[in-house]
Amino acid sequence: MKLDIQGHSGCEIAIVHEDNDLHIHKSTYDPAYVPRLINQANKQIAASKIAYQNIRVPKVFEVVQNEKDATIKMEYIYSKNFVEYFENAGFEQIKYLIGAIKYFIDLEIDASEMKTVPSCILTDKMADVARKVQNNVHLKNDKVAVDLVIQSQDIMNKVGDMVMPVGRCHGDLTFSNILFNGNNYYLIDFLDSFIESPLLDIVKIRQDTAYMWSTLMYNKPFDKVRLSIISSKIDSAIDEYFKENYEWYRRYYMPLQLMNFLRILQYAHEDRVISYLKNVISSQLSFINNQKPS
C-alpha cells in the first residue's frame, strides 16, 4: 500500500506498508533540494538519539540518495494533529504540553554555546528577502508589501551583532510539525535554519501560539474560539518563562519574529495569505517602533 500526500517544500510524503508495518517515505526529485533533504535527515537522526522526556522523534531507518533524488524512510506514528488534539485536551494536558516545550528548548539551550551572530547575517538575509519580494509577481506591485519590506530593512539595520545560544534547533517547530500521541509529542520535518539557535525554535512555536499561523493552512471545520484560548494560554506561558530567564530572548525575539514572517511573505502567492502576512508584519513593526530603547 502506498498513499501519496503532498509535503512541504515540494517533497512527496508517502505512507508505505512494508514488512507488516507502516513507514513514512519522504522524497524529493529536485536535484537542487537533495542536499537539503539529506541535512534534514541527519538532523532528525541526531535528535532521535537524545532523551527529551515527553518529546519524541520518529526513527529514520534508511536514507537513499543519488544525484537526482533522495528518500528518507522513517517510523510511522499513530497520532492526532494539533487541531484534533486541542479540541479534546483538558487543562492538565495543555499544562503538560507547555512543560514539554519549555523542557525541550531548555535542553537545546544547554547544548548550545553563547556566540556572537554578526549583524551581516540579519542584514544579508533581509536583502535577500527584499530581492525575492521584488521577484514575486504577486508582491512586486503591492505598494503596502513593498513599504513593509523597506520599514523592516530599517529595523534590521539597527539590530547590530546578536549574542545568543547557537548550536541546536529543530528549525521549523510549529504545531503542524508536532504529532500528538497522548502525552507524547513527536517532532517531524526538521529543517536547517539561517541561524541554528534555540531562539529560532521559540520564534517558530510562537508563530502558532501568538499568531495561529498553522490554522490558516487547516481546511477542515474547527472551534476557532477554543483553539484561540488554548494558543493564547500556551503563548503567555512560553513568553513569560523565556522573558524571565533569558536576556537574549528579550532583546532579539521581536526582530527575529519579524524576519520569520518576512521570509514567509517572500514566497506567498494566495491573496488571503498575503493579506494575513501584511497585517501581522504591520503589527510587529508598530510594536517594535513603539518600544522604549533599552
C-alpha positions as CSV (number, residue, x, y, z in Angstrom):
1,M,0.0,0.0,0.0
2,K,1.3,3.4,-0.9
3,L,-0.6,6.6,-0.1
4,D,0.9,9.8,-1.6
5,I,0.5,13.1,0.2
6,Q,1.9,16.5,-0.9
7,G,4.5,17.6,1.6
8,H,6.2,20.9,2.4
9,S,8.9,22.3,0.1
10,G,7.6,20.2,-2.8
11,C,8.6,16.9,-1.2
12,E,6.4,13.9,-1.7
13,I,5.2,12.1,1.5
14,A,4.1,8.5,1.2
15,I,2.7,6.2,3.8
16,V,4.0,2.8,2.8
17,H,3.0,-0.7,4.1
18,E,6.1,-2.9,4.2
19,D,7.4,-5.7,6.4
20,N,3.9,-5.9,8.1
21,D,4.3,-2.3,9.3
22,L,3.7,1.2,8.2
23,H,6.5,3.5,7.3
24,I,6.8,7.1,6.0
25,H,8.8,7.8,2.9
26,K,9.7,11.5,2.4
27,S,11.2,12.1,-1.1
28,T,12.4,14.8,-3.4
29,Y,13.0,14.6,-7.1
30,D,14.6,18.0,-7.3
31,P,18.4,17.7,-7.6
32,A,18.8,21.1,-6.0
33,Y,16.8,20.1,-3.0
34,V,18.6,16.8,-2.4
35,P,21.4,18.2,-0.2
36,R,18.9,20.0,2.0
37,L,16.7,16.9,2.5
38,I,19.8,14.9,3.5
39,N,20.7,17.6,6.0
40,Q,17.2,17.4,7.4
41,A,17.6,13.6,7.7
42,N,20.9,13.9,9.5
43,K,19.3,16.5,11.9
44,Q,16.4,14.1,12.6
45,I,18.8,11.2,13.2
46,A,20.8,13.2,15.7
47,A,17.7,14.4,17.5
48,S,16.2,10.8,17.7
49,K,19.2,9.8,19.8
50,I,18.6,12.4,22.5
51,A,16.4,11.7,25.5
52,Y,13.8,14.6,25.5
53,Q,11.4,13.2,28.2
54,N,8.0,13.5,26.6
55,I,9.3,14.8,23.3
56,R,9.9,12.0,20.8
57,V,11.5,12.0,17.3
58,P,10.5,9.3,14.7
59,K,13.3,7.0,13.9
60,V,15.0,7.2,10.5
61,F,15.5,3.7,9.2
62,E,17.3,4.5,5.9
63,V,18.4,7.4,3.7
64,V,18.6,6.6,0.0
65,Q,20.4,9.2,-2.1
66,N,21.7,9.8,-5.5
67,E,22.5,12.9,-7.6
68,K,18.9,13.5,-8.8
69,D,16.7,12.3,-5.9
70,A,16.6,11.2,-2.3
71,T,14.2,9.4,0.1
72,I,14.1,9.3,3.9
73,K,12.4,6.1,5.2
74,M,11.2,6.6,8.7
75,E,8.9,5.4,11.5
76,Y,5.2,5.9,11.1
77,I,3.5,7.4,14.2
78,Y,-0.2,6.9,15.1
79,S,-1.2,10.3,16.3
80,K,-3.5,13.3,16.1
81,N,-2.8,16.7,14.5
82,F,-2.8,19.8,16.7
83,V,-6.4,20.7,16.0
84,E,-7.8,17.3,16.8
85,Y,-5.7,17.2,20.0
86,F,-6.6,20.7,21.3
87,E,-10.3,20.2,20.6
88,N,-10.4,17.5,23.3
89,A,-7.4,18.4,25.5
90,G,-8.1,19.3,29.1
91,F,-6.2,21.8,31.3
92,E,-3.7,19.3,32.6
93,Q,-2.8,18.1,29.1
94,I,-2.2,21.7,28.0
95,K,-0.1,22.3,31.1
96,Y,1.9,19.1,30.3
97,L,2.5,20.3,26.7
98,I,3.7,23.7,27.9
99,G,6.2,21.9,30.2
100,A,7.4,19.7,27.4
101,I,8.0,22.6,25.1
102,K,10.0,24.5,27.7
103,Y,12.0,21.4,28.7
104,F,12.8,20.7,25.0
105,I,14.1,24.2,24.3
106,D,16.0,24.4,27.6
107,L,17.8,21.3,26.6
108,E,18.6,22.9,23.2
109,I,20.0,25.9,25.1
110,D,22.1,23.8,27.4
111,A,23.6,22.0,24.3
112,S,24.4,25.3,22.6
113,E,27.1,27.9,23.1
114,M,26.7,31.6,23.6
115,K,28.1,33.2,20.4
116,T,28.1,36.5,18.6
117,V,26.0,36.4,15.5
118,P,27.3,39.2,13.2
119,S,24.9,41.9,12.1
120,C,25.5,41.0,8.5
121,I,23.7,37.6,8.9
122,L,20.5,39.5,9.5
123,T,21.0,42.4,7.0
124,D,22.1,40.0,4.3
125,K,19.0,37.8,4.9
126,M,16.9,41.0,4.8
127,A,18.4,42.0,1.5
128,D,17.7,38.5,0.1
129,V,14.0,38.8,1.3
130,A,13.7,42.2,-0.4
131,R,15.0,40.7,-3.7
132,K,12.6,37.8,-3.6
133,V,9.7,40.1,-2.8
134,Q,10.6,42.2,-5.9
135,N,10.7,39.0,-7.9
136,N,7.4,37.7,-6.6
137,V,4.8,38.5,-9.3
138,H,2.1,38.6,-6.5
139,L,4.0,41.2,-4.4
140,K,6.2,43.4,-6.6
141,N,3.4,45.8,-7.4
142,D,1.9,45.6,-3.9
143,K,2.8,49.0,-2.5
144,V,1.9,48.0,1.0
145,A,4.0,44.9,1.0
146,V,7.0,46.7,-0.6
147,D,6.7,49.5,2.0
148,L,6.6,46.9,4.8
149,V,9.9,45.4,3.5
150,I,11.5,48.9,3.4
151,Q,10.5,49.6,7.0
152,S,11.7,46.1,8.0
153,Q,15.1,46.8,6.4
154,D,15.5,49.8,8.6
155,I,14.7,47.7,11.7
156,M,17.2,45.0,10.8
157,N,19.9,47.6,10.1
158,K,19.6,48.8,13.7
159,V,19.8,45.4,15.5
160,G,23.6,45.0,15.3
161,D,25.5,42.0,16.4
162,M,23.5,39.5,18.5
163,V,24.8,37.4,21.4
164,M,22.6,34.3,21.7
165,P,22.9,30.5,22.1
166,V,23.9,28.8,18.8
167,G,24.2,25.1,18.1
168,R,21.0,23.2,18.2
169,C,17.4,23.8,17.0
170,H,14.6,21.9,15.2
171,G,14.3,24.7,12.6
172,D,10.6,24.6,12.0
173,L,9.0,24.0,15.4
174,T,5.3,24.7,14.6
175,F,2.2,22.9,15.6
176,S,1.9,21.4,12.1
177,N,5.2,19.7,12.7
178,I,4.2,18.1,16.1
179,L,2.3,14.8,16.2
180,F,0.2,14.3,19.3
181,N,0.1,10.8,20.8
182,G,-1.4,11.0,24.4
183,N,1.2,12.9,26.5
184,N,4.0,12.1,24.0
185,Y,4.8,14.7,21.3
186,Y,6.6,13.6,18.1
187,L,8.6,16.2,16.2
188,I,8.8,15.9,12.4
189,D,10.1,17.9,9.4
190,F,13.4,19.2,10.9
191,L,14.9,22.0,8.8
192,D,18.2,23.8,8.6
193,S,17.9,27.4,9.7
194,F,19.8,30.5,8.8
195,I,20.8,30.8,12.5
196,E,21.0,27.4,14.3
197,S,19.7,28.8,17.6
198,P,17.1,27.7,20.1
199,L,15.7,31.2,19.8
200,L,14.6,30.3,16.3
201,D,12.6,27.4,17.7
202,I,10.9,29.8,20.1
203,V,10.1,32.1,17.2
204,K,8.6,29.2,15.2
205,I,6.4,27.8,18.1
206,R,5.2,31.4,18.8
207,Q,4.4,31.7,15.1
208,D,1.5,29.4,16.0
209,T,0.8,30.3,19.7
210,A,0.8,34.0,19.2
211,Y,-0.2,34.3,15.5
212,M,-2.1,31.0,14.9
213,W,-0.3,30.5,11.5
214,S,-1.0,26.8,11.1
215,T,-4.7,27.3,11.4
216,L,-4.5,29.3,8.1
217,M,-3.4,26.1,6.4
218,Y,-6.1,23.9,8.1
219,N,-9.1,23.4,5.8
220,K,-11.5,21.4,8.0
221,P,-14.0,23.0,10.4
222,F,-12.8,23.6,14.0
223,D,-13.6,25.5,17.1
224,K,-11.7,28.7,16.5
225,V,-12.6,30.2,19.9
226,R,-11.4,27.2,21.8
227,L,-8.2,27.0,19.8
228,S,-7.5,30.7,20.2
229,I,-7.9,30.4,24.0
230,I,-5.6,27.4,24.2
231,S,-3.0,29.0,21.9
232,S,-3.0,32.2,24.0
233,K,-2.5,30.3,27.2
234,I,0.5,28.4,25.8
235,D,1.9,31.6,24.3
236,S,1.7,33.5,27.6
237,A,3.4,30.7,29.4
238,I,6.2,30.4,26.9
239,D,6.7,34.2,26.6
240,E,6.8,34.7,30.4
241,Y,9.2,31.9,31.0
242,F,11.8,32.8,28.5
243,K,11.4,36.5,29.1
244,E,12.1,35.9,32.8
245,N,15.1,33.7,32.2
246,Y,17.0,34.9,29.1
247,E,18.1,38.4,28.3
248,W,18.9,37.4,24.6
249,Y,15.2,36.4,24.3
250,R,14.0,39.8,25.5
251,R,16.4,41.6,23.1
252,Y,16.1,39.6,19.9
253,Y,12.8,37.8,19.8
254,M,10.8,40.5,18.1
255,P,13.2,41.3,15.2
256,L,13.7,37.6,14.6
257,Q,9.9,37.0,14.6
258,L,9.6,39.9,12.1
259,M,12.2,38.2,9.9
260,N,10.4,34.9,10.2
261,F,7.2,36.3,8.8
262,L,9.1,38.3,6.1
263,R,10.7,35.0,5.0
264,I,7.2,33.5,4.6
265,L,5.9,36.6,2.8
266,Q,8.6,36.4,0.1
267,Y,7.1,33.2,-1.3
268,A,3.4,34.0,-0.7
269,H,1.0,33.8,-3.6
270,E,-2.5,33.4,-2.2
271,D,-4.4,36.7,-1.5
272,R,-5.7,35.5,1.9
273,V,-2.2,34.6,3.0
274,I,-0.7,37.8,1.7
275,S,-3.3,39.8,3.5
276,Y,-2.7,37.9,6.7
277,L,1.0,38.4,6.5
278,K,0.8,42.1,5.8
279,N,-1.4,42.6,8.8
280,V,1.0,40.6,11.1
281,I,4.1,42.3,9.8
282,S,2.5,45.7,10.1
283,S,1.5,45.0,13.8
284,Q,5.0,43.8,14.5
285,L,6.6,46.9,13.1
286,S,4.3,49.0,15.1
287,F,5.2,47.1,18.3
288,I,8.9,47.4,17.6
289,N,8.8,51.1,16.8
290,N,6.8,51.9,19.9
291,Q,9.2,50.0,22.2
292,K,11.3,52.1,24.5
293,P,15.1,51.9,23.9
294,S,16.7,49.5,26.5
